[in-house]
Amino acid sequence: MWANHGVPGINAFSRGLWFDFYKKPMDTRPETSSEILAQIRKKFFASTWNQIYDFIEYVVQTFPRSFPRLEKHLNEVLDRELAGYRIISGFVVDVTNEQEVQLLEGALSDGRFSGVTAHLQRALELLADRENPDYRNSIKESVSAIESIARIVAENPKATLPDALKALERSGRLHTALKDGFMKLYAYTSDEQGIRHAMLEVPELTPADAKFFLLSCTSFVQYLKAQLSA
């Protein structure tokens, strides 16, 4: 990333690193670029596994345009070393199946439906947070992505998810079994009309729960997108 002689570019990078990532006073940053690099290396190799992934996330999210292939190269290394994580849209998540990775990457890179993508991005972010993961709200964001795209396909921006799915069923764009399945998922994650549904009674949701909903909802989002051109 940085050339050897003088390590150009590291000064600007390290200012953000010290302030945003290390949360250290700026006057603790070494003066020369070689000393800065030595300090970063020392901290990196003394880090725990989760701190290393946090650092990787920071670097990938800091250079999305300057180094557009960085995420791809790092994923190749993670795959080669049989790591249980991959980088998707700037976040390190425990998804290693290549088809699942491609599914998420395809949905998150689709710029046609910004609201849908924002919900999926937030669901991924809440799932990937290694310090304070929020699986409950990750699940809700995943379901909200379906609601957002269903409204678009049904051409009713104010419809609830059940209303949109029923409209798609009536128009022949959604099979009854699929509609019923996602109606049940919606009921599981919703507390509409004061009803206390199943997910709200689960004392401890797991990463597996949030991951299941993220992948299932992303797959269904992509299916509904395809209905727009059907």
C-alpha positions in Angstrom: 0.0 0.0 0.0 2.9 2.4 0.7 6.2 2.6 -1.0 9.4 2.0 1.1 11.2 5.4 0.6 9.6 7.7 3.1 6.3 5.7 3.0 4.3 8.3 1.1 0.7 8.6 2.0 1.1 7.1 5.5 0.9 10.5 7.3 -2.6 11.3 6.0 -3.7 7.7 6.7 -2.2 7.6 10.2 -4.0 10.8 11.2 -7.3 9.2 10.7 -6.1 5.9 12.1 -4.9 7.5 15.4 -8.1 9.7 15.8 -10.8 7.4 14.5 -9.5 3.8 15.1 -7.0 3.9 17.9 -8.8 6.7 19.7 -5.5 8.1 20.8 -4.3 11.7 21.2 -2.7 13.0 18.0 0.4 14.0 19.9 1.1 10.3 20.6 1.6 9.7 16.9 5.3 9.4 15.9 6.9 12.1 13.9 8.5 10.3 11.0 6.7 8.1 8.5 9.0 5.1 9.2 8.3 5.4 12.9 4.6 5.6 12.2 4.7 2.4 10.1 6.8 0.7 12.8 4.2 1.6 15.4 1.3 0.4 13.2 3.1 -2.9 12.6 3.7 -3.3 16.3 0.1 -2.7 17.2 -1.1 -5.0 14.5 0.9 -8.0 15.4 0.1 -7.6 19.1 -3.7 -7.5 18.3 -6.2 -10.2 19.1 -8.0 -11.9 16.2 -11.1 -9.7 16.4 -9.0 -6.5 16.6 -7.2 -7.6 13.4 -10.5 -7.9 11.6 -11.5 -4.5 13.0 -8.3 -3.0 11.5 -9.0 -4.7 8.2 -12.5 -3.3 8.1 -11.1 0.2 8.9 -8.6 0.0 6.1 -11.0 -1.4 3.5 -13.6 1.3 4.4 -11.0 4.1 4.3 -9.8 3.2 0.7 -12.9 2.1 -1.3 -11.9 4.3 -4.3 -8.1 4.5 -4.0 -7.7 0.8 -3.8 -11.0 -0.7 -5.3 -9.5 -4.2 -5.6 -8.2 -4.3 -2.0 -11.3 -6.1 -0.7 -10.9 -8.7 -3.5 -7.2 -9.3 -2.7 -7.9 -9.6 1.0 -10.7 -12.1 0.4 -8.3 -14.2 -1.7 -5.9 -14.3 1.3 -8.7 -15.2 3.7 -9.8 -18.0 1.4 -6.2 -19.3 1.0 -5.7 -19.3 4.7 -9.1 -21.1 5.3 -10.3 -18.2 7.5 -13.9 -18.4 8.6 -14.6 -14.8 7.5 -15.0 -12.8 4.3 -15.2 -9.1 3.6 -18.5 -8.1 2.0 -19.2 -4.4 1.3 -16.5 -3.3 3.7 -17.5 -5.5 6.6 -15.9 -8.7 7.9 -18.6 -11.3 8.3 -18.7 -15.1 9.0 -20.0 -15.9 5.5 -17.6 -18.1 3.5 -19.8 -19.9 1.0 -19.0 -18.5 -2.4 -22.6 -18.4 -3.6 -23.7 -16.6 -0.4 -20.8 -14.1 -0.8 -21.8 -13.5 -4.4 -25.5 -13.1 -3.5 -24.7 -10.4 -0.9 -22.2 -8.6 -3.0 -24.6 -8.5 -5.9 -27.4 -7.1 -3.9 -25.3 -4.5 -2.1 -23.7 -3.3 -5.3 -27.0 -2.7 -7.0 -27.5 1.1 -7.1 -31.0 1.0 -8.6 -32.9 0.8 -5.3 -31.1 2.8 -2.7 -33.6 2.3 0.1 -33.5 -1.5 -0.3 -29.7 -1.5 -0.4 -29.5 0.7 2.7 -31.6 -1.8 4.7 -29.4 -4.7 3.6 -26.3 -2.7 4.3 -27.5 -1.9 7.8 -28.5 -5.5 8.5 -25.0 -6.6 7.5 -23.4 -3.9 9.6 -25.3 -4.8 12.7 -24.5 -8.5 12.2 -20.8 -7.8 11.6 -20.3 -5.7 14.7 -17.9 -7.8 16.9 -18.2 -5.6 19.9 -21.9 -4.8 20.1 -23.8 -7.0 17.6 -27.5 -6.3 17.3 -29.0 -9.4 15.9 -32.6 -8.4 16.6 -32.4 -5.1 14.6 -30.3 -6.8 11.9 -33.2 -9.2 11.4 -35.7 -6.3 11.3 -33.5 -4.5 8.7 -33.4 -7.6 6.5 -37.2 -7.8 6.6 -37.5 -4.1 5.9 -35.5 -4.6 2.7 -38.1 -7.0 1.5 -40.9 -4.6 2.4 -39.1 -1.8 0.5 -38.6 -3.8 -2.8 -42.1 -5.3 -2.5 -43.6 -1.9 -2.5 -41.7 -1.0 -5.6 -42.7 -4.1 -7.5 -46.3 -3.8 -6.3 -46.3 -0.1 -7.3 -47.7 0.9 -3.9 -45.2 3.0 -1.9 -47.5 3.0 1.2 -48.2 -0.7 1.3 -47.3 -2.9 4.3 -45.3 -6.0 3.4 -48.4 -8.3 3.7 -50.4 -5.9 1.5 -47.6 -5.8 -1.1 -47.1 -9.5 -1.1 -50.9 -10.1 -1.5 -51.0 -7.7 -4.5 -48.1 -9.5 -6.1 -49.8 -12.8 -5.6 -53.0 -11.5 -7.2 -51.1 -10.3 -10.2 -49.5 -13.7 -10.7 -46.0 -12.4 -9.9 -45.6 -14.3 -6.7 -46.5 -18.0 -5.9 -48.9 -18.5 -3.0 -46.4 -20.7 -1.1 -43.7 -18.0 -1.3 -46.2 -15.4 -0.2 -47.3 -17.5 2.8 -43.7 -18.2 3.8 -42.6 -14.6 3.9 -45.9 -13.6 5.6 -44.9 -15.9 8.4 -41.4 -14.5 8.6 -42.9 -11.0 8.7 -45.2 -12.1 11.6 -42.3 -13.6 13.4 -40.4 -10.2 13.4 -43.3 -7.8 13.8 -45.1 -6.4 16.8 -47.8 -4.6 14.8 -51.2 -4.0 16.4 -49.7 -4.6 19.8 -49.4 -8.4 19.2 -46.4 -9.9 20.9 -44.9 -12.1 18.2 -42.3 -14.9 18.5 -39.1 -13.0 17.9 -39.8 -10.5 20.6 -40.1 -13.4 23.1 -36.7 -14.9 22.2 -34.4 -13.9 25.0 -31.2 -14.4 23.1 -31.0 -14.2 19.3 -27.8 -15.7 17.8 -25.6 -14.8 14.9 -27.1 -17.8 13.1 -30.6 -16.2 13.4 -29.4 -12.9 11.9 -27.4 -14.6 9.2 -30.3 -16.8 8.2 -32.6 -13.8 7.8 -30.0 -11.7 6.0 -29.3 -14.4 3.4 -33.0 -15.5 3.0 -34.2 -11.9 2.7 -31.4 -10.9 0.3 -32.3 -13.9 -1.9 -36.0 -12.9 -1.9 -35.1 -9.3 -2.6 -33.2 -10.4 -5.7 -36.1 -12.6 -6.7 -38.5 -9.7 -6.5 -36.2 -7.4 -8.5 -36.3 -10.0 -11.3 -40.1 -9.6 -11.3 -39.7 -6.0 -12.5 -38.3 -7.2 -15.8 -40.6 -10.3 -16.1 
